[in-house]
Amino acid sequence: MKVGSECGYCIMHRGHKIIQRSTNDEAKRVEAMTGLLNMLGERYHPDAVPSYIGAERCRVIKDATGCADPYADLKTKSNTQANQILPKMIEYVDKHPQAKRLYAALKVACIGNVIEFDVPGHSSDIEEALKGLEEPFCVDDSEKLRRLIKKGTKVLLLTDNAGEIAFDRLVVRELRRLGAHVTVAVKAGPSLNDALMEDAEAVGMTDEADDVITTGADSIGVNLAETSEEFNKRFHSADVIIAKGMANWETLTEVPAPCPLMYVFRTKCEPVARAVKAPMNVNIAKLVPGGWKL
């Protein structure tokens, strides 16, 4: 997905917030902002991918401030809150008929996608978001996904944020009930509030999935030019991929899908909403065929 006119403001807004979270030293803040403005002037153009620029933004700020993980405390709080809510969400999924449990699990995981910080105009309040649990998907390909899952189907689930990854456990559980072998991928290094291996362990994902690996990179979304050889092998050998979050939509729609690929996210910004042809603040479960790209 290419940048929209709103992306420049969003990248700068989040950059300012990240700088504030990274250091109290005003000189370092100015250095980080200077580097960010220079980078943005070079990288922002009509063919740019917003998450690629976002990843460079985080690296520029890290180099200037020395802070590797400015969202560390918020990720810990998100995991704790999600773990507290999870039992109720398990009950919600289990009350559905067997044929609808994957749909219900995807709904919970999609609403969990609100756990994202410093997006202009967006609320990360998961308790408030869960009040809309019965709201239908705006794009709902969940049944198409369920029909793809057979015994031994190799599924790769690409996670998004800490906290949210706890709710992804419900999707993994239902996929494995259907017979799938599920590999879950987290980021290899801090990337906004994206889930790392320590977050997967904190919410029990390492016990839920067949395998948990890293992408081998700290890039926002998935940049296949930066991910590891191991991850790329899993990516290109999967039978089905489930990609959580807007950043995975922004990055993976730039390359042909290697297999049927389901995007699961909440539309939290106008450029993504336009690209998926949906309103703002709705749930998306969009399955695309192998070979598809924007």
LUMLOSE-885227 format. One line per field, with one value per residue (C-alpha): x negated, y negated, z negated; residue in one letter. Coordinates in pm, 1 decimal, always signed. Each point is the difference from the previous one (the first is absolute). Example, Ala and Ser with C-alpha at 12.3 -4.5 7.8 and 13.67 -1.06 7.14 Angstrom:
2
X: [-1230.0 / -137.0]
Y: [+450.0 / -344.0]
Z: [-780.0 / +66.0]
resn: [A / S]
END
This chain:
294
X: [+0.0 / -132.7 / +6.5 / +301.3 / -3.2 / +72.1 / -304.1 / -254.7 / +183.5 / +49.2 / -366.5 / -107.4 / +262.6 / -107.5 / -363.8 / +47.4 / +171.9 / -275.7 / -267.9 / +180.0 / +22.1 / -366.9 / -178.7 / +41.8 / -322.4 / +103.6 / -321.8 / +58.5 / +363.2 / -107.0 / -259.0 / +262.7 / +251.1 / -263.4 / -86.5 / +367.5 / +71.4 / -301.1 / +98.4 / +360.3 / -110.2 / -198.4 / +243.0 / +348.2 / +125.7 / +310.8 / -144.6 / -115.6 / +144.1 / +99.9 / -120.8 / -340.9 / -36.6 / +132.4 / -269.3 / -271.0 / +155.2 / -36.8 / -361.7 / -91.1 / +149.9 / -169.5 / -339.7 / +45.7 / +141.5 / -151.8 / +342.6 / +58.8 / +357.1 / +201.0 / +324.8 / -135.3 / +215.1 / +316.2 / -58.4 / -29.0 / +322.5 / +177.2 / -99.4 / +120.2 / +334.3 / +52.4 / -76.4 / +262.9 / +262.0 / -91.0 / +212.0 / +316.5 / -98.7 / -55.5 / +352.8 / +131.3 / -157.3 / +96.2 / +368.3 / +15.6 / +80.5 / -311.3 / +38.9 / +1.6 / -283.4 / -268.3 / +220.0 / +41.6 / -372.2 / -86.2 / +246.6 / -168.2 / -346.2 / +109.0 / +141.2 / -326.2 / -165.7 / +107.3 / -293.3 / -222.8 / -139.2 / -56.4 / +208.8 / +169.3 / +366.4 / -11.8 / +93.5 / -189.9 / +264.3 / +59.1 / +274.7 / +198.4 / -65.6 / +124.2 / +343.1 / +36.0 / -78.9 / +327.2 / -69.2 / -36.2 / -306.1 / +23.5 / -188.5 / +57.5 / -188.8 / -21.9 / +201.9 / -221.0 / -299.3 / +159.7 / +60.7 / -368.8 / -113.3 / -50.3 / -202.1 / -365.4 / +60.4 / -305.4 / +116.5 / -231.2 / +151.0 / -173.6 / +64.7 / +30.4 / +4.6 / -77.7 / +319.0 / +180.7 / -209.5 / +185.3 / +323.7 / -177.9 / -31.6 / +370.6 / -52.4 / -294.9 / +204.4 / +285.7 / -232.6 / -167.7 / +339.7 / +67.2 / -323.7 / -240.4 / -366.7 / -38.6 / -322.5 / +19.2 / -250.1 / -91.4 / -251.0 / -366.8 / -58.7 / +199.1 / +232.5 / +255.2 / +211.8 / -19.2 / -22.8 / -341.6 / -82.8 / +17.6 / +357.4 / +91.3 / -130.8 / +177.4 / +344.1 / -46.1 / -30.4 / -311.2 / +216.2 / +291.7 / -170.1 / -191.2 / -295.2 / -81.0 / -274.0 / -116.2 / -0.6 / -371.4 / +53.6 / +123.9 / +184.8 / +358.9 / +224.2 / -198.6 / -278.4 / -121.4 / -324.8 / -83.3 / +153.0 / -209.2 / -58.2 / +190.2 / +300.4 / -3.4 / +4.0 / +302.4 / +168.1 / -43.1 / +81.8 / +318.7 / +333.8 / +187.3 / -120.2 / +193.4 / -137.6 / +112.5 / +3.2 / -20.6 / -379.4 / +14.5 / +266.1 / -218.4 / -309.3 / +124.7 / +239.6 / -316.4 / -98.4 / +198.6 / +152.2 / -188.0 / +320.6 / +351.7 / -56.9 / +251.3 / -39.3 / +157.8 / +3.2 / +199.6 / +7.1 / -167.7 / -109.6 / +141.7 / -267.6 / +44.1 / +379.3 / -11.3 / -233.2 / +225.1 / +312.3 / +158.8 / +107.7 / -208.6 / +13.5 / +136.9 / -122.2 / -158.1 / -56.6 / -101.5 / -129.7 / -196.8 / -115.9 / -360.2 / -158.3 / +219.9 / -143.2 / +130.5]
Y: [+0.0 / -342.9 / -305.8 / -229.3 / -371.9 / +68.0 / +225.4 / -280.1 / -152.8 / +338.5 / +95.0 / -332.6 / +11.9 / +345.2 / -97.2 / -289.6 / +228.4 / +260.8 / -265.0 / -116.7 / +359.2 / +61.7 / -278.8 / -306.5 / -150.0 / -299.7 / +5.3 / +364.1 / -76.9 / -271.5 / +232.7 / +270.8 / -241.8 / -136.6 / +350.4 / +85.7 / -306.9 / +69.6 / +363.8 / -89.1 / -253.6 / +270.6 / +291.3 / -150.4 / +15.1 / +137.5 / +350.2 / +33.4 / +262.7 / -158.8 / +284.1 / +2.7 / -369.8 / +69.7 / +259.6 / -245.0 / -262.4 / +231.3 / +77.6 / -367.7 / -75.9 / +299.4 / -107.6 / -355.9 / +78.8 / +339.2 / +130.8 / +342.0 / +61.8 / -313.5 / +198.2 / +265.2 / -105.2 / -27.0 / +345.1 / +150.9 / -172.9 / +114.6 / +361.9 / -14.3 / -152.7 / +245.7 / +297.7 / -122.7 / -29.6 / +323.3 / +244.1 / -193.1 / +8.3 / +375.4 / +34.5 / -220.9 / +219.5 / +328.6 / -90.5 / -0.5 / +310.6 / +179.6 / -126.5 / -362.5 / +13.6 / -109.0 / -295.0 / -95.3 / +37.3 / -220.3 / -259.7 / -12.8 / -13.6 / -275.4 / -216.0 / +58.0 / -186.0 / -328.4 / +40.9 / -248.1 / -325.0 / -350.4 / +37.1 / -339.8 / +11.3 / +366.5 / +141.0 / +305.4 / +75.3 / +375.4 / +8.1 / -257.6 / +177.0 / +332.5 / -154.7 / +30.6 / +370.4 / +86.2 / -249.7 / +202.3 / -7.5 / -260.0 / +244.4 / +356.9 / +282.7 / +206.8 / +289.9 / +9.0 / +26.2 / +278.4 / +203.3 / -23.7 / +161.1 / +376.1 / +244.9 / -93.3 / -340.5 / -217.0 / -337.1 / -293.5 / -265.3 / -337.2 / -182.4 / -371.5 / -159.3 / +104.8 / +60.8 / +73.5 / +315.8 / +147.6 / -7.9 / +151.4 / +312.6 / +62.8 / +4.2 / +236.6 / +229.9 / +20.5 / +55.8 / +287.2 / +145.5 / +9.9 / +193.2 / -274.6 / -23.8 / -360.7 / -198.1 / -343.4 / -273.7 / -293.9 / -278.7 / +63.3 / -344.6 / -294.5 / -150.4 / -244.7 / +213.0 / +312.2 / +336.6 / +155.2 / +352.1 / -116.8 / -116.5 / +334.3 / +168.0 / -244.9 / +76.0 / +375.1 / +0.7 / +216.8 / +270.5 / -49.7 / +10.8 / +286.3 / -235.8 / -360.1 / -161.9 / -354.0 / -184.9 / -55.4 / -375.5 / -303.0 / -138.5 / -119.3 / +252.5 / +242.0 / -124.6 / +309.6 / -175.6 / -7.6 / +320.1 / +308.2 / +300.2 / +221.1 / -231.3 / -32.4 / +377.5 / +24.5 / -286.2 / +150.6 / +359.0 / -78.1 / +132.2 / -292.8 / -326.8 / -213.5 / -353.1 / -206.3 / -377.9 / -294.8 / +9.1 / +349.6 / -124.6 / -298.8 / +212.3 / +336.3 / -150.6 / -118.1 / +356.1 / +289.2 / +217.9 / +334.1 / +187.0 / -87.5 / -284.5 / -141.3 / -355.3 / -56.4 / -352.5 / -299.9 / -299.0 / -261.6 / -249.3 / -146.8 / +121.7 / +363.9 / -34.1 / -138.8 / +276.0 / +276.4 / -191.1 / -9.2 / -264.5 / -105.5 / +197.7 / +326.0 / +359.5 / +160.2 / +369.4 / -8.1 / +313.8 / -47.1 / +278.3 / +95.5 / -240.5 / -295.8 / -343.9 / -357.1]
Z: [+0.0 / +93.2 / -222.5 / -16.0 / -65.3 / -368.7 / -46.2 / -28.2 / -294.9 / -168.2 / +37.7 / -150.0 / -277.3 / -109.3 / +39.2 / -240.5 / -250.0 / +31.1 / -55.5 / -314.3 / -125.2 / +81.0 / -187.0 / -220.1 / +136.7 / +214.3 / +204.5 / +92.2 / +80.2 / +243.5 / +154.0 / +43.7 / +153.7 / +237.1 / +114.9 / +38.0 / +214.1 / +221.2 / +46.0 / +77.1 / +260.9 / +175.6 / -35.8 / +31.6 / +359.6 / +178.5 / +40.5 / -361.1 / -235.5 / -332.8 / -222.4 / +170.3 / -85.2 / -350.3 / -58.5 / +105.3 / -227.5 / -299.5 / +89.4 / +37.3 / -340.9 / -161.3 / +136.5 / -127.7 / -345.5 / -82.5 / -104.4 / +156.2 / -115.9 / -84.4 / -29.5 / -238.8 / -296.3 / +208.2 / +147.4 / -346.3 / -109.1 / +317.9 / -59.6 / -360.5 / +97.3 / +284.8 / -223.3 / -244.6 / +275.8 / +179.1 / -209.4 / +91.3 / +365.9 / -16.6 / -139.8 / +281.2 / +269.1 / -164.3 / -17.1 / +381.0 / +203.8 / +117.7 / +356.6 / -121.3 / -252.2 / +244.6 / +98.3 / -367.3 / -70.1 / +298.5 / -127.2 / -341.7 / +155.9 / +238.2 / -277.1 / -187.9 / +287.9 / -164.7 / -241.6 / +180.9 / -130.3 / +137.4 / +316.5 / +49.2 / -98.9 / -105.1 / -342.0 / -125.1 / -266.5 / +38.9 / -265.1 / +197.9 / +330.4 / -134.2 / -55.7 / +376.7 / +4.6 / +174.9 / +279.2 / +322.8 / +221.1 / +272.6 / +222.3 / -115.7 / +169.7 / -318.4 / +142.9 / +309.4 / -231.6 / -203.6 / +315.8 / +88.5 / -324.6 / +14.6 / -204.8 / +42.1 / +161.8 / -70.6 / -130.2 / -66.8 / -228.8 / +5.6 / -326.0 / -56.8 / -343.9 / -357.2 / -196.5 / +324.8 / +33.9 / -299.8 / +200.6 / +300.1 / -214.5 / +59.4 / +376.6 / -36.2 / -224.2 / +250.6 / +295.0 / -183.5 / -89.9 / +373.3 / +51.5 / +107.4 / -94.6 / -114.2 / -1.9 / -162.3 / +89.3 / -224.7 / +57.5 / -72.1 / -151.2 / -135.2 / +259.2 / -144.6 / -237.6 / +216.8 / -172.8 / -63.2 / -115.2 / -361.5 / +61.6 / +157.3 / -314.6 / -232.3 / +146.9 / +50.0 / +378.3 / -18.0 / -159.5 / +242.9 / +341.4 / +156.8 / +55.4 / -81.0 / +207.3 / +68.2 / +327.9 / -49.3 / +30.7 / -190.6 / +302.3 / -33.8 / +173.9 / +216.3 / +224.3 / +182.1 / +86.9 / -372.0 / -140.5 / -75.7 / +223.2 / -245.6 / +1.7 / +378.5 / +35.0 / -230.1 / +184.7 / +344.4 / -106.2 / -195.1 / +126.8 / -157.9 / -156.9 / -247.5 / -32.0 / -298.0 / -1.2 / +237.2 / +37.0 / +146.4 / +242.6 / +93.6 / +67.5 / +129.1 / +254.4 / +178.2 / +94.3 / +152.9 / -270.8 / -1.6 / -92.0 / -120.0 / -244.3 / -247.0 / -125.5 / -341.9 / -137.9 / -116.2 / +237.0 / -216.8 / +266.4 / +318.3 / +246.5 / -107.0 / -0.8 / +355.5 / +117.3 / -133.0 / +116.0 / -344.3 / -252.3 / -296.0 / -327.1 / +138.5 / -21.4 / +305.2 / +73.4 / +366.6 / +173.7 / +319.8 / +235.7 / +65.8 / +244.5 / -103.3 / -74.0 / +1.8]
resn: [M / K / V / G / S / E / C / G / Y / C / I / M / H / R / G / H / K / I / I / Q / R / S / T / N / D / E / A / K / R / V / E / A / M / T / G / L / L / N / M / L / G / E / R / Y / H / P / D / A / V / P / S / Y / I / G / A / E / R / C / R / V / I / K / D / A / T / G / C / A / D / P / Y / A / D / L / K / T / K / S / N / T / Q / A / N / Q / I / L / P / K / M / I / E / Y / V / D / K / H / P / Q / A / K / R / L / Y / A / A / L / K / V / A / C / I / G / N / V / I / E / F / D / V / P / G / H / S / S / D / I / E / E / A / L / K / G / L / E / E / P / F / C / V / D / D / S / E / K / L / R / R / L / I / K / K / G / T / K / V / L / L / L / T / D / N / A / G / E / I / A / F / D / R / L / V / V / R / E / L / R / R / L / G / A / H / V / T / V / A / V / K / A / G / P / S / L / N / D / A / L / M / E / D / A / E / A / V / G / M / T / D / E / A / D / D / V / I / T / T / G / A / D / S / I / G / V / N / L / A / E / T / S / E / E / F / N / K / R / F / H / S / A / D / V / I / I / A / K / G / M / A / N / W / E / T / L / T / E / V / P / A / P / C / P / L / M / Y / V / F / R / T / K / C / E / P / V / A / R / A / V / K / A / P / M / N / V / N / I / A / K / L / V / P / G / G / W / K / L]
END
